[in-house]
Amino acid sequence: MGLIGWPLARKIFWSWEDQGYLMAKIIGIAGISYGTWLLGSLKIVPFGYTTILVVAAIIGGIGIVKRSPEKISWKRIIVEEVIFGILLLGWSFIKGHEPTINGLEKFMDFGFTKSIIDTKFFPPNDMWFAGGTINYYYFGHLMLAVASKLTGLDLGYTFNLMLGTLFALTATMSWSIGRKLLPKSALLIAFLVTLGGNLQTIYAFTSGYAGEASPPPFWTILSKGGWEKYWYPNATRFIPFTIHEFPSYSFVVSDIHGHVMDIPLALLAIGLIVEFFGDEKRKTKLWEVGIFGIVCGLMFMTNALDGPIYLGLFLLLTLIKRSEVFLKTGILIIIFGLTTLPFLATFKSFVSGIGVNCPPAILADTKIGPILFEGIDKCQRSPLWMWLVLWGFFVYAGTALIWQKNKLLVVWSIFCLGLLIFPEFFYFKDIYPQHFRSNTMFKLGYQAFIMMAIVAGYTISKAIENISRWKWWLLGMTPLLFLVMIYPLFSVKSYFGSISIKNYQGLWGLTWLQNKYPDDWAVIQWLEKNKVDGDVILEAAGDSYTDYNKISAFSGTPTVAGWTVHEWLWRGGYSIISARNEDVKKIYENNDKQLLIKYRVKFVIIGEAEKKKYDIPKLITLGRPIFNSGETTIYIVE
């Protein structure tokens, strides 16, 4: 897929040493995935292996016709491919020490991808809301589904292989961006983007604190005893009621979620910005503006806010450069809209407005257009010292730009500062009452982290070039850089254990399911062999982040009601999913066949989860038994 994307990459990144070879992989993956998705969304041809190959051939053919005439160093390409391969195999080896596809968002991510693999047209079925389609940003899961289809490997393997792929893409693409900005900065930039943390690791040198508690100032609990107690997730939940994750944490906890799948697309957008605006004399062609609009559209369909973030940065830089501002703005917005139109046609946003954090009492419980002034209890501000623990390293690194005078990096540093300050005053309203600004801070901060990690790598390397002039600045930077770089020493060991061939378990991620729930595993295998398109199952409806609804998640077969909080978010209201939960209970406890007909249920599953949650009568009249494994039986509704 990378080779297919390379001709286009060469045409855009012709001035780069490798002519965009490391950018080509995501161009190929995303381009093939989008072409396949577009055909399936317009109901022209079904999603499948043949369609993927035809789309790949078309993209490759266009690229060959438009190939770059520039010569290329094949030695460099071979070296880069070897490096990519080592990183892919290396992180896959680490992942093989804890390959379990369970915990956090893994049920959701696996279920979405399985539903996409099984679908013919888009949008795919929601495995936890029978009769409905996925109302979420699923393009990243589609890219995983395309890779699974092409390789022919089971999703139980490709789910974990994709994590290694994302790690390798992140490291090599950020390295490539570093090479373009300042060759000596490439390695440090790659490390900071891929594995760097924040200054919260200073708590490893304290007596520690309870994970859920509001942390005390680190200077009040300094101690030698904290190294072994340090808990790495605290760096992503430091400010109470907020989330502020970053790529290194994501690669460790191993969710193939939208914000993780979008990292290579974000780096592609950053690479395009560096190419288009790094040289003030370089004039961006209109077709290149269109390409950027497509990339932003793909980001929007992968992790919503990312698309508008990079649209905003591009438009800001275009305005500053004063180069065909109105024309380029129009092209960018139109292409972005056309790219996302088939997705938006079936998607209903679960953001209901922009809330004001700490609204004036006189305006409480009112709204002006999309601006919401909720109750005065909607007031959370980050203590400055906590904010600096999270972002102080990047702020300090950015101060060097005042003297280093890189106009592009100055603009995007100010832009990133805006992203970090925004949640102190506003938030995108969703369903969460106490964590109301959590997702806003999460999504904006994630992109700010990636961009500022690039800035930090650049400014540190630039300072080292002239160390005599920058020695005092570097002296202040040294302890900060140390704290940021030690994060993976805690996270990798804590999650994966001791890394060795002896402890390697392999990349098959469903061994836990086979061992812990052998009867449910047998049901999943039976469904894989016997289900047809349109089948609906009934299983116990469960709370989010539990082992409920595993059969629907791992078979991709829709059930009537799945993880409650997730569907509450996706459907825009609790009453919708709670009503279904009650209907599931009525079916199991009252043998209610009318509700089976309402939801078009074909297979009713009664196993350990159902018996534990519902008062199931001894005489079951929901259908006749068609499959049994231990304590679990499948009934077919006739």
Secondary structure, DSSP 8 states (H G I E B T S, - for coil): -HHHHHHHHHHHSTTSTTTTHHHHHHHHHHHHHHHHHHHHHTTSS-SSHHHHHHHHHHHHHHHHHT---S---HHHHHHHHHHHHHHHHHHHHHHTTS----STTHHHHHHHHHHHHH-SSSS-B-TTSTT-B--S--HHHHHHHHHHHHH---HHHHHHHHHHHHHHHHHHHHHHHHHHH-GGGHHHHHHHHHH---GGGGGGGB----TTS----GGGSB-SS-TTT--GGGGGS-STT-----HHHHHHHT---HHHHTHHHHHHHHHHHHHHHSSTT----HHHHHHHHHHHHHHHHHSTTHHHHHHHHHHHHHHHHTSSHHHHHHHHHHHHHHHHHHHHTT-------EEESS--GGGTTEEETTEEE--TT------HHHHHHHHHHHHHHHHTHHHH--HHHHHHHHHHHHHHHGGGTEEE--S-STTTTHHHHHHHHHHHHHHHHHHHHHHHHHHHHTHHHHHHHHHHHHHHHHHHHTHHHHHHHHHH-S-SGGG---S---HHHHHH-HHHHHHHHHHHHH--TT--EE-----TTSSTTHHHHHH---BS---HHHHHHHHT-HHHHHHHHHHHHHHHHH--HHHHHHTT--EEEESHHHHHHS---SS--S-EEEEEETTEEEEE--
